[in-house]
Amino acid sequence: MIERRMTPMRAIQSGTSVATDHMGSRASLGQLRKGFNADIIAVTNNPLANIDTLYKVPIATKEGRDVKDY
């Protein structure tokens, strides 16, 4: 997506909230709120400044559980 001149923000949104909307799952996904399913990553740098930051994910959770070897 970045290679096709999409901004880092739009690329991230395409893989997260926009995808959730297209799947029709907005009622249970896409928000960090009680009752919602959430997969979360934490990165050490700003992916909007350097999208390659998303290739080095030190912390990841899936459905509330830590994921190893992400």
PECORGI-V914364 format. One record per residue. N is the residue number from 1. OMEGA is omega in whole degrees, -180 to 180 (999 if undefined). Layout:
# PECORGI-V914364
n: {N	N}
omega: {OMEGA	OMEGA}
This chain:
# PECORGI-V914364
n: {1	2	3	4	5	6	7	8	9	10	11	12	13	14	15	16	17	18	19	20	21	22	23	24	25	26	27	28	29	30	31	32	33	34	35	36	37	38	39	40	41	42	43	44	45	46	47	48	49	50	51	52	53	54	55	56	57	58	59	60	61	62	63	64	65	66	67	68	69	70}
omega: {179	179	179	174	173	179	177	180	180	178	178	179	-180	-180	-177	-173	180	178	178	178	-178	178	-179	-176	-176	-178	-178	-178	170	178	173	-178	177	179	179	172	-178	168	-173	171	173	179	-175	180	-177	-180	176	177	180	-176	179	175	-178	175	-179	-175	-179	-178	176	174	176	-178	175	-180	177	179	178	176	178	999}
